[in-house]
Amino acid sequence: MGERRRLPRRRSHRRSDKGGKPPVVSTKVITDTQLPGFPLRSRGKVRDVYQVNGNLLMITTDRVSAFDVVLPNGIPDKGKVLNCLSLYWFDRTRAIVPNHVLCKDVSEFPPSLAAFADELRSRSMIVRKLVPIPFECVVRGYLYGSGWKEYLELGSVCGIPLPRGLKMADKLESPLFTPATKAETGHDENTSEAVMAERIGPELTQRLKDVSLRLYLLGSREAESKGIIIADTKFEFGRDPDTGEVFLIDEVLTPDSSRFWPQSSYAPGREQPSYDKQFVREYLEMVSWDKMPPGPRLPPYVVRGTRERYLEAYRTLTGLSEL
């Protein structure tokens, strides 16, 4: 690897807490799980999923990926933030769509999991076994990322024409529904609503679009009231194999599935500071790495800075100090 340059210091985005306690955090990092006696159903970039009594146990680890590569070292408390923040939003969105959560309290898990309680606490949930719908339901409220790149070239985002003269990070007049294909490995690819409708049917596509836009509006309005802009996000859904009922699954409005920007420093026309793993990506862009496995090990200051951003997003959105 080539010479590493230290990232420039950023101003803190931390809000005053009016006397609140700092988040309770740990130094232990869990990047791999082993639960003897329970079949491992899948091991993704972040989550390990096991079969438990006809349902699924979903464990959110501290693994961190960038450019579709899981990096050698994890981020302390990252998995807990993602799990606890998802549970927060699952509770708040039940009126819009049911979700897959069956049990979130480790003390109420089946007795057969008691030996793993310390490892599972705050980073796991028992969920329904559903049939995943093979599309990411992406909602964009701001012109950024791959949407900005397409706009510069074609004047559109995922084929949706936009007015001329927009700047990077401009707020869109209305949020856009821009689905993406779900990849088992590699990067998800933007697609169109028409392609989605052709594959899963126009009725289900319209249902997922309506629900996704409602979820985004609920989340973005609450987040903005607390000083965070949700620039874009993705939702995943599954269906009951017997009834066909649609459920919200996976994670919801987290720093891994969304772009979180501090409202206090938002300014269109430039890159935006964020609460997500952009700090990791910026470091990786500054080192000599071909973006192929294995990825480079993150230095302590990048691990620490990423952890602080995730914890601050959790604390700001939930108002809670403990994970």
SULCORDA-V704439 format. One record per helix or strand. SS is the DSSP state (H for helix, E for strand). FROM is the first residue (numbers start at 1). TO is the last residue. If there is no record, write none. Layout:
# SULCORDA-V704439
{{SS	FROM	TO} {SS	FROM	TO}}
This chain:
# SULCORDA-V704439
{{E	24	24} {E	40	43} {E	47	52} {E	55	60} {E	65	66} {E	69	70} {H	78	92} {E	99	99} {E	101	103} {H	106	108} {H	111	120} {E	124	127} {E	131	132} {E	135	142} {H	145	154} {E	156	157} {E	160	161} {E	171	177} {E	180	181} {E	189	190} {H	193	200} {H	202	225} {E	228	239} {E	246	249} {E	258	262} {H	263	265} {H	278	285} {H	300	318} {E	322	322}}
